[in-house]
Structures are given as C-alpha cells and as structure tokens.
Amino acid sequence: MLAEMLLGASLVASGWVAGLGTSLLMRRKQPQAGPICPCSHSIGHHEDQTGRCLGQIRRVHYYDSGDRNGKEWVSCDCRRYSGPELLSSVTFRELEQP
C-alpha cells in the first residue's frame, strides 16, 4: 500500500515538473526574424518613403489626478527605421569598363 502511494506521488510530481518545464519554455520570448529597430519593431512596421513606424506599443496610462489607470495601446514614436540596412536597399554604382 505504501509503495503504491509513493509510486502515485512520484508520478504526480514528475508530471507537475514536466508541465512546469514546458510552460517555462513556451513563455520564453521567441526571437524575431529579420532586422529590428531600437523601437523593437521590424522593418515591416516602417513606411518605405518616410520611415515612420506604424506599430503600436503599450504605455502606462494615468488619470488627470496622477493615479495610475493601467496600460493603453498608443502609436510608436519612432520617426525613422534605424536598424540594420537590408542588402536589397543598398545601391551600388556600376563598374566602368576598362
């Protein structure tokens, strides 16, 4: 009887540990593909001509009295993409024929 209880407790504990490990791995932030601007948005969130960011960020919202009222989504203040340049956007001059 005691052996069966210990076996059951060990199965429950191992399942709990496996579930905790899996949830921690799922919570880990996935790396974003492609160049990232310091505003944390990719180049796809920026306009081609102006470079203005079209993404949104969460900011803390306050009442007029100064009390905190949670968070709200607002437009990103980034005015120009300043991350790494894409190779396709770099222009090369033509070589002269000798």
N, C-alpha and C positions, 0 to 999 in steps of 0.2 A: 504494500500500500504506500509506504514512504517513498519507495523507488519510483512508483508511478507518478506520485505528486512532484518529485524532483524532476522527472523527465518532462512533465507537463509545464512546470515552471521554466525549465531551460528552453523549451520550445517557444513559450510566450516571450521570454527575454530575447531570444535570438531573432524572433520576428519583429520585436519592437526596435532592436538595434538596426536591423536591415532596413526597416521603414524610415528610421531617423536618418540613416546614411543616404538613402535615396532622396529624401526630401531636401537634405542639405545640398546634394549635387544638383537638384532641379532648381534650387534658389540661386545658385551661382550665376552671375551675370554672364550671358553668352557674348563672346567677342563679336563686334560688328565688322562686317566685311567692308572693305574699301576705305578711302581716306576719310578722316574725321577732323572736323574743325574744332578749335578750342571751345566752341559753344556746345559741343558733344553731338552735333547733328552732322550727318553725312553730306557729301557734295550734292546729293539728290534733293536735299531740302533747300538749296540755294538757287535763286534765279540765275539764268545764264548771263544775261546782259548786265544787270545791276549788282548781282552777288548777294542781294538781300536774303536773309534767312526766312523761310516760310514755316518753319517748325514752331512748336509751342513748348513752353516749359511751365513747371508748377512753382508758384511763388506763394509765400505766406501772405494771407490777407488779414488786414486789421480794420476794426471799426474806427470811426472818427474819434472815438474816445481813447483809442490806443489799445483796446483789448484785442487779443488775437481771435480770429474767426476762422481758423483752418487754412486750407490752401485753395488756390484757384489756378486755372489754366490761362496763361497770357501768351501773347506773341513773343517770340525770341527777339532780343535787342541786337543781335548780330547784324552788322551792316554789310559785311563782305566776307566771303569764304576765305579763310586764311590757313587752311590745312595744306597738306602736300599737294603739289600740282599733278594732274594726270598726264601721262605721256601723250595722250591724244590731243591735249590742249596746247602742247608746246609746238611752236612753229620753227621750222628750220629753213635757212636760206639755201638756195640752190648752189651747187658747186659749179665753178667756172670750168669750161672745157679747156684743157691745155693746148 
